[in-house]
Amino acid sequence: MLDINSYLQITIGIMTIFSPFAAIPIFVNLTSSHSLREKNETAKTAAIAACVAGIISVFIGKNILVFFGISISSFKIAGGILLLLMAINMLNAKVPKAKSTKSELKEAKKKSVNIKEIAVVPLAIPLIAGPGAISTIIIYSEQSSSFSHLIIMGFIIMGLSVYIFFTLKMATFISKKLGITGINIISRVMGLILASISIEFITSGLLEVFPVLSIKAF
């Protein structure tokens, strides 16, 4: 189990990538013809789906890595590279392709009459709980081997899911107030934070795979 400061850093780190802001323009677009009740239902379903994906990553993420024979060190490097690529896209105010492609969004628009379908795909997965978010959650979950750490991680995910719900619920209001420019500014700031986190993951993974790179080794 880690200290409070570490969990605060973990919360901020996951919040940066496990974020609904990238989904706001798409949410507004896909739910433009829906009633307020339907929009709220879509926001709730998306938040629950993202929460489930996050909690599954916390508790069985390590088992998946073991099944495929992947070490956490290698996963840190791979996850860090993925996050760095996503961060670069965010700094350029673009939706990362790892989150969603144009063809996927086009298909989602056709399915927008079905609230539950668009809430889960593409809003929850992959726009919110995409490969980058899942990688981040798994890496943070492996920072301690205690079961209490996993429980705390689960509570962090649930807390962030509440934040996701209220953000999507107010998506139309936020979109009108911030506009494209405002949302892009937030995206760029989060991209900068995400880039820093990705470098930490890559550096940590490289030092574990190649201990000789450590200054202490010289």
C-alpha positions as CSV (number, residue, x, y, z in Angstrom):
1,M,0.0,0.0,0.0
2,L,1.3,3.5,-0.9
3,D,1.1,6.8,0.9
4,I,-1.5,9.5,0.4
5,N,0.6,11.6,-1.9
6,S,1.2,8.6,-4.2
7,Y,-2.5,7.9,-4.5
8,L,-3.1,11.6,-5.2
9,Q,-0.6,11.4,-8.1
10,I,-2.2,8.2,-9.3
11,T,-5.6,9.9,-9.3
12,I,-4.4,12.8,-11.3
13,G,-2.5,10.5,-13.7
14,I,-5.6,8.4,-14.4
15,M,-7.8,11.4,-14.5
16,T,-5.7,12.9,-17.3
17,I,-6.2,9.9,-19.6
18,F,-9.4,8.4,-18.2
19,S,-11.1,11.7,-19.1
20,P,-14.4,12.5,-20.7
21,F,-13.3,15.8,-22.3
22,A,-12.1,14.2,-25.5
23,A,-15.6,12.6,-25.7
24,I,-17.6,15.9,-25.2
25,P,-17.7,17.0,-28.9
26,I,-18.6,13.5,-30.0
27,F,-21.2,13.1,-27.2
28,V,-22.8,16.3,-28.2
29,N,-22.8,15.3,-31.9
30,L,-24.2,11.8,-31.3
31,T,-26.9,12.9,-28.9
32,S,-28.0,16.1,-30.7
33,S,-31.4,14.6,-31.5
34,H,-32.0,13.0,-28.1
35,S,-34.1,14.4,-25.2
36,L,-32.5,15.5,-22.0
37,R,-33.5,12.3,-20.3
38,E,-31.9,10.2,-23.0
39,K,-28.7,12.3,-22.8
40,N,-28.5,11.7,-19.1
41,E,-29.1,8.0,-19.6
42,T,-26.4,7.9,-22.2
43,A,-24.0,9.7,-19.8
44,K,-24.8,7.3,-17.0
45,T,-24.4,4.2,-19.1
46,A,-21.0,5.5,-20.5
47,A,-19.8,6.2,-17.0
48,I,-20.8,2.8,-15.7
49,A,-19.2,1.0,-18.8
50,A,-15.9,3.0,-18.3
51,C,-16.0,2.1,-14.6
52,V,-16.4,-1.6,-15.3
53,A,-13.6,-1.5,-17.8
54,G,-11.3,0.3,-15.3
55,I,-12.1,-2.0,-12.4
56,I,-11.5,-5.1,-14.6
57,S,-8.1,-3.6,-15.6
58,V,-7.3,-3.1,-11.9
59,F,-8.1,-6.7,-10.7
60,I,-7.2,-8.9,-13.7
61,G,-4.8,-6.7,-15.7
62,K,-1.8,-8.5,-14.2
63,N,-3.3,-11.9,-15.0
64,I,-3.6,-10.9,-18.6
65,L,0.0,-9.9,-18.7
66,V,1.1,-13.2,-17.1
67,F,-1.1,-15.2,-19.5
68,F,0.8,-13.6,-22.5
69,G,4.2,-13.8,-20.7
70,I,4.6,-10.0,-20.6
71,S,6.6,-8.5,-17.8
72,I,5.3,-5.3,-16.1
73,S,8.6,-3.6,-17.1
74,S,8.0,-4.3,-20.8
75,F,4.4,-3.3,-20.5
76,K,5.5,0.1,-18.9
77,I,7.7,0.8,-21.9
78,A,5.0,-0.2,-24.4
79,G,2.3,1.6,-22.5
80,G,4.5,4.7,-22.1
81,I,5.1,4.8,-25.9
82,L,1.4,4.5,-26.6
83,L,0.6,7.3,-24.1
84,L,3.3,9.5,-25.6
85,L,1.8,9.1,-29.1
86,M,-1.6,10.0,-27.7
87,A,-0.2,12.9,-25.8
88,I,1.3,14.3,-29.0
89,N,-2.1,14.1,-30.7
90,M,-3.7,15.8,-27.7
91,L,-1.1,18.6,-27.8
92,N,-2.1,19.1,-31.5
93,A,-5.8,19.1,-30.4
94,K,-6.6,15.9,-32.2
95,V,-8.5,12.9,-31.1
96,P,-5.9,10.1,-30.8
97,K,-6.5,7.3,-33.3
98,A,-6.0,4.8,-30.5
99,K,-9.3,6.2,-29.1
100,S,-11.4,6.2,-32.2
101,T,-11.1,6.4,-36.0
102,K,-13.3,8.3,-38.4
103,S,-14.9,5.1,-39.7
104,E,-15.8,4.1,-36.1
105,L,-17.4,7.5,-35.4
106,K,-19.3,7.3,-38.7
107,E,-20.7,3.9,-37.7
108,A,-21.6,5.3,-34.3
109,K,-23.5,8.1,-35.8
110,K,-25.7,5.6,-37.7
111,K,-26.3,3.8,-34.4
112,S,-27.0,6.9,-32.4
113,V,-30.7,6.1,-32.2
114,N,-29.7,3.3,-29.7
115,I,-28.6,5.0,-26.5
116,K,-26.9,2.0,-24.9
117,E,-24.9,1.1,-28.0
118,I,-23.3,4.5,-28.4
119,A,-22.8,4.9,-24.7
120,V,-20.7,1.8,-24.5
121,V,-19.1,2.1,-28.0
122,P,-17.6,4.6,-28.8
123,L,-18.1,6.9,-25.8
124,A,-17.0,4.6,-22.9
125,I,-14.8,2.4,-25.0
126,P,-12.5,3.5,-26.6
127,L,-13.0,7.3,-26.1
128,I,-12.8,7.3,-22.3
129,A,-11.5,3.8,-21.3
130,G,-9.2,3.3,-24.3
131,P,-5.9,1.4,-24.6
132,G,-4.0,4.3,-23.1
133,A,-6.3,4.5,-20.0
134,I,-6.3,0.7,-19.5
135,S,-2.5,0.6,-19.8
136,T,-2.2,3.4,-17.3
137,I,-4.5,1.7,-14.8
138,I,-2.7,-1.6,-15.1
139,I,0.7,0.0,-14.5
140,Y,-0.5,2.0,-11.5
141,S,-2.2,-1.1,-10.1
142,E,1.1,-3.0,-10.1
143,Q,2.9,-0.3,-7.9
144,S,2.0,-2.4,-4.8
145,S,1.3,-6.1,-4.3
146,S,-1.1,-5.6,-1.5
147,F,-4.8,-6.3,-2.0
148,S,-5.7,-3.1,-0.1
149,H,-3.9,-1.2,-2.9
150,L,-6.2,-2.8,-5.5
151,I,-9.2,-1.9,-3.4
152,I,-8.1,1.8,-3.2
153,M,-7.5,1.7,-7.0
154,G,-11.1,0.4,-7.4
155,F,-12.4,3.4,-5.4
156,I,-10.3,5.8,-7.4
157,I,-11.9,4.4,-10.6
158,M,-15.4,4.6,-9.2
159,G,-14.8,8.2,-8.0
160,L,-13.5,9.2,-11.5
161,S,-16.5,7.5,-13.0
162,V,-18.8,9.9,-11.1
163,Y,-16.7,12.7,-12.5
164,I,-17.2,11.3,-16.0
165,F,-20.9,11.0,-15.5
166,F,-21.4,14.7,-14.4
167,T,-19.0,15.9,-17.1
168,L,-21.0,14.1,-19.8
169,K,-24.2,15.2,-18.3
170,M,-23.2,18.8,-18.6
171,A,-21.5,18.2,-22.0
172,T,-23.8,20.5,-24.0
173,F,-23.4,23.3,-21.4
174,I,-19.6,22.8,-21.3
175,S,-19.4,22.7,-25.1
176,K,-21.3,26.0,-25.4
177,K,-19.4,27.8,-22.7
178,L,-15.9,26.6,-23.6
179,G,-16.3,26.2,-27.3
180,I,-13.9,24.3,-29.5
181,T,-11.0,26.6,-28.4
182,G,-11.6,26.0,-24.7
183,I,-11.9,22.3,-25.0
184,N,-8.7,22.2,-27.2
185,I,-6.8,24.2,-24.5
186,I,-7.9,21.7,-21.8
187,S,-6.9,18.9,-24.2
188,R,-3.4,20.4,-24.7
189,V,-2.8,20.9,-21.0
190,M,-3.8,17.2,-20.3
191,G,-1.6,16.2,-23.3
192,L,1.4,17.9,-21.7
193,I,0.7,16.1,-18.3
194,L,0.2,12.8,-20.2
195,A,3.5,13.2,-22.0
196,S,5.3,13.7,-18.7
197,I,3.6,10.5,-17.3
198,S,4.5,8.6,-20.4
199,I,8.2,9.5,-20.1
200,E,8.1,8.4,-16.4
201,F,6.7,5.0,-17.5
202,I,9.2,4.6,-20.3
203,T,12.1,5.6,-18.0
204,S,11.0,3.3,-15.2
205,G,10.5,0.4,-17.6
206,L,13.9,0.8,-19.2
207,L,15.7,1.0,-15.8
208,E,14.0,-2.3,-14.8
209,V,14.8,-4.0,-18.1
210,F,18.3,-2.6,-18.3
211,P,19.6,-1.9,-14.7
212,V,23.0,-0.9,-16.2
213,L,21.3,2.3,-17.3
214,S,21.0,3.4,-13.6
215,I,23.5,5.9,-12.4
216,K,24.0,3.8,-9.3
217,A,25.4,1.0,-11.6
218,F,28.4,3.2,-12.5
